[in-house]
Amino acid sequence: MKEDVVTDTLSPLHDEHVALGAALTSFAGWQMPLRYTSDIAEHTAVRTAAGLFDLSHMGEIGITGPDAGRFLDHALVGNLSALRTLGARYTMICAEDGGVVDDLIVYRDTDDTFLVVANASNHDTVLAELAARAAGFDVAVEDRSPQTALIAVQGPRALEILRATPGLEEAGVDAGSLKYYAAMPMTFDGQPVLVARTGYTGEDGFEFFLDAPVAPALWRAFLAAGEPFGLVPAGLSARDSLRLEAGMPLYGNELDRTTTPHDAGLGRVVKLDKVDADGSPLPFVGRAALEARGQSQPARVLVGLEGLGRRAARHGYPVRYSTAADAPRVGTVTSGAPSPTLGHPVAMAYVTPEVSAPDTELAVDVRGRLEPVRVVALPFYRRPR
């Protein structure tokens, strides 16, 4: 019998995951850790202590040149030229019809240098779109993904772990004073590291961008320094349940080419007030469609669903008006799972506006059985301040 040949890209931390006994899975063309021990244990560790994540599958795209800020204002829906140095911003790249090509985080390194972080599944698409949209601008679009590793420490003890990690040195800025959605330079064993206070779990935490060859040593240093604080390595499964509790969208579930930012309740990221040097409205890709969409009534609304039973809704399950057998369909689940933190199932779903108000009771068809749910405000979980 012929053995299956793995053609996925391997993370710079692949050998570390194998040594830790991780269950590996194919994800967006990468071999990535799904879990190391149990989904619930890793999820709970992030909520109560800290989790260590390999995010090296994400796409990193450098934008450099005199027109970098102006170019990103044209290519993306946000006002990126107004982003302060070492600031970060959540934004989106949309098609001309307003559909979401990907949701992104953009960091500004210098006046003329930005880092665009794309989802792994959309890396090639975003890179190609940015390159095409760069025509007429004095910018360079560079794929930095192959040489970049990305490690995250997420959880209430993340700052303590950062400070306890030997070889990790702050460069003139106290990490404790770093604001949410901002970045700072650090070094690890003398090598440069860009540290951002961002994340995808609903907890405090930091993400570390560094050269791929340096990543295994930093990963091991975090594990050793973090052990007294309760740090554990965590995989994709825990990352998904954590972001779901935090009400954060996942591309391919809550966001796709048929969805506008407004559909997902994220119309705030569309900056129609950005202007050119003359004060005129700045044209950007998708502007006309998004302006019209922002002024119209939605055909569907993204809501949270609290499960009133024990069976969890999953992606693609129908949402119905009630538990009656002949109840009409009023929506579709985009993401769903049992919530380890809350102790009951949760889900996000697109539903028709008339059933989108909080406390509305609906039902989800879970493999032929109608399970009662209640509409609730997102997010399901907010970390204690």
N, C-alpha and C positions, 0 to 999 in steps of 0.2 A: 504494500500500500504506500502510495506517495504521501509524504508529509506535506501539510499546508505550508505555503511559503508566506511569511509575514512581509508585506510590502509597505506597511505603515512607517512613517517617520518616527524615529526614536528620540525621546527627550534627552537633553544633556544629562538628566538625572536618572536615566533608565536603569543603570546598574544599581543605583541606590534603592530604587523601588523593588527590584528583583531581590536584593539582599534583605529587604524588610519583609519579603513574602507577600507583596501586594498582589491582588487579583487584577490583572491587566485587561484592558478592553480596547477595542478599536473605536476611536472617536475623532471624527473630522480629519481622517487620514493620519492620525497619530496613535501610537500605543501609549495609553495613559493609565494610571492607577485608578481603578474603580473604588476599591476599598483596601484597607490593610487588615482590619480586624472585623468590626461590625459597623454598619451604617449608623445605627443609633449611638454607639459609643463615640464615634468620631464626631457626629453632629453635636452631641451633648458636651463633648470636650470643648468645642468652639464656643458654645454658649456660656460655659462655666469657667473655662481656663484659656486654652488656645489650641488652634490647629495649624499645621504646616502643610501648605499646598504647593504643588508644582503646577505652574500656569504657563509653562514654556511653549505650549501649543498655540497660545495667542499670537496674533500677527502684529509685528512692530514695523511701522513705516515712517521713515524720516522725511520731513519736508524742510528743505533749506533754500535760502536765497532771499534777495531783497523784497520779493513780492510774496513771501510765505504767508503772512497774515492775510493779505488781500486775496490771495488764491484760496485759502481755506474758507474765507467768507463767501466766496463764489461757489465752492465745491460742496460745502456742508450747510446745514440749516442754522447753525449757531453763529454768534458774533465772536469769532476766534481772534480777530485782530485786537480786540479789547482785553484779551486774556493777559493777566500780569505774568511777568517772568517767574518761572517755577510754580505757576498755577496749573490747575487741571480743570477740565470741563467735560461733562457728559453731553454728547450731541449725537447727531445722526447724519448719515448720507442717504439722500432720497433720490428717486428717479424723477423724471419730468412730471409724471402723473401723481407725484406725492407719495408713492409707495416706498416703504423703508427698505433700502438696500442693506443696511447694517446699522446697529447702534455702536457708538464709539466712545472712547475716552481720549481726549487730546491734551497733551502736556506741552507747555512752552518752556524750552530750555533757555533760549536767548531771544533777542529781538527778531532774529531771522531764522530760528531753528525750532521746529515743533516735532513732537512724536505722536503719531496717530496709532492707537491700539485698537485693532479689529478683532472680531470673533474668529476663532480658528476656522470655522466652516465657511467664512466669507473672505478669508484673507486674499485669495487670488482675485476675487471679484472686486474687492475694495481697491487693491493695488492697481488693477487695470482701469477702474473708474477714475481714480485720482490721476493716473498718468494721462488718460484721455482728456480730463478736464483741465490739465495744466497747460494746454495749448494757449499761447499768448501771454503767459506769465513767466517771469524770470525766477523760476524755481527748479529744484531737482527733487524728484520723487524716488526714494531709495528704499528697497526692501531690506530691513535690518534683522528680520526674523531669524535667518539661519545662524547668525552669530550671537543672538541674544537669548539669555535665559531669564525667566521670571519666576520668582519665589514669593509666596505670601505667608505672612504670619497674622492670623486673625483670631480675635478673642479678647476678653477683658484684661488679660495679662500680657498682651502683645508688647506694650511699651516696656514692661519690666524685662521681658525676654530680649528685646532689642538691646537694652542697656547692659544685659548680662553676657552678651555674646562676645567672646574674645576675638580680637582682630577687626571688629566692626567699629569704626571710628567716625564720630560726627565731625563735619567740616565747617565749624564756625556757627552752627545753628543747633539749638537744643531740640532733639526730636520730640520732647514733651510739649514744646510750644508750637509744633507744626500743626497747622489747621487742617481740617477735613477738606479733601480735594485740593491739596497742595503737595509740593514735592521739595526735596532738598538733596544736595550732594552728600554722599558719605564715601568712605573707603572700606574695603575689606582686605586685609593683608596687603595694603598699599594699592589695591586695584580699585578703580572708580566704580561706584554703585549709585544709581539714582533711586532714591527712596520716596515713595508716594504714600500718603495717608488716605488710601482709597480701599475699596473692597467690594465683595459681592455676597456678603453673608449677613449683613445687618448688624455686625459687631464692629468695634474699633479694630484697627489693624493697619498693617503696612505691606506694601508690595515693593519688591527689590528687583530692579532691572540691572543686569550685569552681563559681562562677557561669558559665553557658554562654558569655556574651560574652567572658569573660577567657581561655577555653580555647585559642583559636588562638595567642595570644601565648606562653602557657606551652609549648605543643607545639613551637613554633619555637625557643624558648629551650632546651628540652631537646635538640632535634636539634643545635643549634649547640654547646652545652656538652658534649654527649655524644660528639660525633664523635671527639675524640682518645682516648676510652676504648673505642671500638668499638661505640657504640650504633647500632642500626639500627631503623627502624620495623618492626613485626611485626604480622601479620594473624591472623585467626581460625584459619587452618589450623595455624600454628605454636603458637598457644595451645592447640589441641586435642591436638596430639601431645605437648606439654610436660606438660599435666595428666594425660595417659594414662601417661606414664613415671612421674609422681609418684603414680599410683594414686588420683587424685582423681575423685570421681563427677561425672557430667554428668546433669542432669535430662533425662529422656526416654530415657536409655540405662540407667544403673545405678539411677536413682530414678524412680518414677512412682506413680500412685495405687494400683497393685496391690502396691507394695513398702512394707514398713515399714522404719524405721531399722535394726532388728535384722537383716533380710534382707541389708542392704548392709554388715553388720559395723560399723554405727555406732550400736549400742544405747547407747553411752556418752553420747550427746547427750540421751537421754531421762532426765530428772531426776525420778525417783519419790520422792526424799527431800525435795523442796521442801514446805514446810509454811506454814500460815497463821499469823496473829498468835497464835492459841491453841495452836500446835504440832500441829494436826491436819493430816493429809495434804491437800495443796492440790489441789483438782480442776482439771483442765485438759482441753482438747479432745483426745480420744483416749486419755485416761489408762487407762481400763478395758481397752481392746483392747491397748494397748501393754504393760500390766502382765502380761496373760495371755500375750502373744506372747513376752515376755522369759523366761517360765518354761517355755516349750514347746520341743520339739526342732524345729530348722529343717527345712523341706521342701526348701530350696535354700540354697546358700552362694555368696557372691561370692568368686571366686578370680582370681589372676593366671595367665596362660598364656604360657609362653615358647615361641616358635616354634622347632622343630628343623629346619625347612626354610626356604625362601626366600619362600614365598607367604604374605601376611598375611591373617589372619582379619579379618572386618568385622562390623559390627553386624547381628545377626539370623542369623548363620551357625550351623548346628547343631554341637553338640559331641557326639562319639560315644565309646564305651567304648574303641575301638581302631581301628587302620587296616584291620581286616577289613571286607569289603564288607557283611556282615550284622550289623555291630556295632550294638547298640542306642543310641539317643540318650540322653544323660545331662545335657544342658544346652544353653544358648544363649549365644552371644557377645553382649556388650553394647557393647563398644568394641574396636577393634583397628586396628593400623597398623604399618608398619615403624618401628623405633626408631632415629632418627639417632644417638643417644648410645651405644646398646648394640650396634648393628650387626646386629640380628636382629629379627624380628617379635615384637610383644607384644600381648596382648589381656586384657581382663577378661571374665569369663563367670559366669553363674549355673549351678551344677552340683549334682547330688544329693550329699548329705553323704558317701556311701560312697566317692566318687571325689575328695574335696576336699583330701586330705592332700598336702602338698608332696612333690614328686618323683614323683607319680602320672603315668604317661604315658597320654595320651588322643589324640584326633584331632579335627580340625575339618574339616568338609565345605566346602572352598573351591571353589565352583562345580563340584561333581561330583567333585572329587578330594580324597581324604582326606589331610590334611597332619598329620604328627605334632607334638604339643605336649606340654609338661611343666608340671604345676602348680607354681607358685612363690609365695612369700609376696609380698604387696604392701607397699610400693611397689616398682616395678622399679628406681627410681633414687632415691638420697638424695644431696643436695648435700654436698660436703666441708665439714666444720666447721673 
